[in-house]
Amino acid sequence: MDIEDLPTNEEFTRAHEMHFVKARLRTTVRSEEEPANLAVSSIIPEKYRVYVQTWGCAHNTSDSEYMAGLLAKYGYRVTLGGSFETHSEPTKNSTALQKYGNSNSDTVPVCDCEGGDSTNCCRTNKTPNKITAVSGDSCEEYDDDSSSCSGPRSKRDEQAKLAADLWVLNSCTVKGPAEDHFRNAVMDGLRRGKFLVVAGCVPQSRPGSNYLKGVSVIGVQQIDRIVEVVEETLQGHTVRFLDKKWSKPENGDDTGRRRRLGGAPLDLPKIRRNPLIEILSVSTGCLNACTYCKTKHARGVLASYPIEELLSRAKSAFSEGVKELWLTSEDLGAYGRDLNRATSRLSCPSMADRFPDCLTLADLLAGLVRLIPPGCMLRLGMTNPPYILEQLEEIAEVLSHPRVYAFLHIPVQSGEFPMHFFCSFAFLPLF
């Protein structure tokens, strides 16, 4: 470069004063409501076998059925402990229907709730019909622990469990033996080198237990994310989803009231342990605060599903050939006490005077009895006495329906008054 080509002082000044465009960095913040998309991998589901084992109540069984259905729909080869077969996808119940037959009856429920006639609300005609009840076929009513069973199905379950690549263990914390079986299964799986995903009330209430370290956990209200958890676990990662589900704010912004949701959506695919029985969880949690109860720590405060969603699920189940509908909850009698009556168009008019602000179990049953097809039955689950006594007449009317089992599961506590007082539960002294 010649000396004549060098810039002058004036040209240096002009260049220094020029404004250049600068790149602006943009920071993306993930919304709290937006779930992380974990299920992005090279995992081929069809190559893996999954075994789902359950301990505890009907609510746990229903959760396992949903998780098995989701995994099977995604492509995993799933065996649900205590069920009829291994599934590669959620199946209909045509085989079971051919085996047990299909009963027909001319008896139909009669209810004038929709017409607003509260004098005949929840009434039914009493024409007798012959219905054969099909009971569960597991060795215990809900527990599918194969070590306590014998026979071809338990042997098949044990073979499927040993052949599985991953175990989903759904636990119960109500009784010590069930929790002991669960802990032993976790330790057995670790010794065998199995991939493990634990669910249910034990890890929800005590996720920091020593024997659960390094194990993936899915909470009782996060079962709809089981595919993500399984896929991450198969890649050697530890995933834990333990949050509760909440509704969106009522007024549309962050300042509005938010209500706890009952849990995962009811329209998820499902593999039923017994193809003739639909276990329908109407709510989760309860309104009591008993000092001895560990389930309260896991399931939390009462959160009910809307009546419309429950009726829709019941219709779908009956259309798939289900013969029995079992309602389950931690406290069935408390159903609806967290739901605003004004938000439901399917409430029972005769209950509005006594419960103007909230819904009740009687409101739900008034809609369900109209849906029960000929040859099918409805069964109620466990309920605490205080809530059921407030609607006893309506419940008794439903229990007299020819398609409803005359059955109630009511817990009875024995002991002296001081002990009942320290336990902090509501009770009625009988003698």
TAPENOR-V13400 format. One record per helix or strand of 3 or more residues. SS is the DSSP state (2 for helix, 1 for strand). FROM is the first residue (numbers start at 0). TO is the last residue. If there is no record, write none. Layout:
# TAPENOR-V13400
ss:SS from:FROM to:TO
ss:SS from:FROM to:TO
This chain:
# TAPENOR-V13400
ss:2 from:2 to:4
ss:2 from:8 to:16
ss:2 from:44 to:46
ss:1 from:48 to:53
ss:2 from:57 to:73
ss:1 from:76 to:79
ss:2 from:93 to:99
ss:2 from:117 to:119
ss:2 from:145 to:147
ss:2 from:151 to:162
ss:1 from:165 to:170
ss:2 from:175 to:191
ss:1 from:194 to:199
ss:2 from:200 to:204
ss:2 from:209 to:211
ss:1 from:215 to:217
ss:2 from:222 to:233
ss:1 from:276 to:280
ss:2 from:294 to:298
ss:2 from:306 to:318
ss:1 from:323 to:327
ss:2 from:331 to:333
ss:2 from:340 to:342
ss:2 from:348 to:351
ss:2 from:360 to:367
ss:1 from:376 to:378
ss:2 from:384 to:388
ss:2 from:391 to:398
ss:2 from:416 to:422
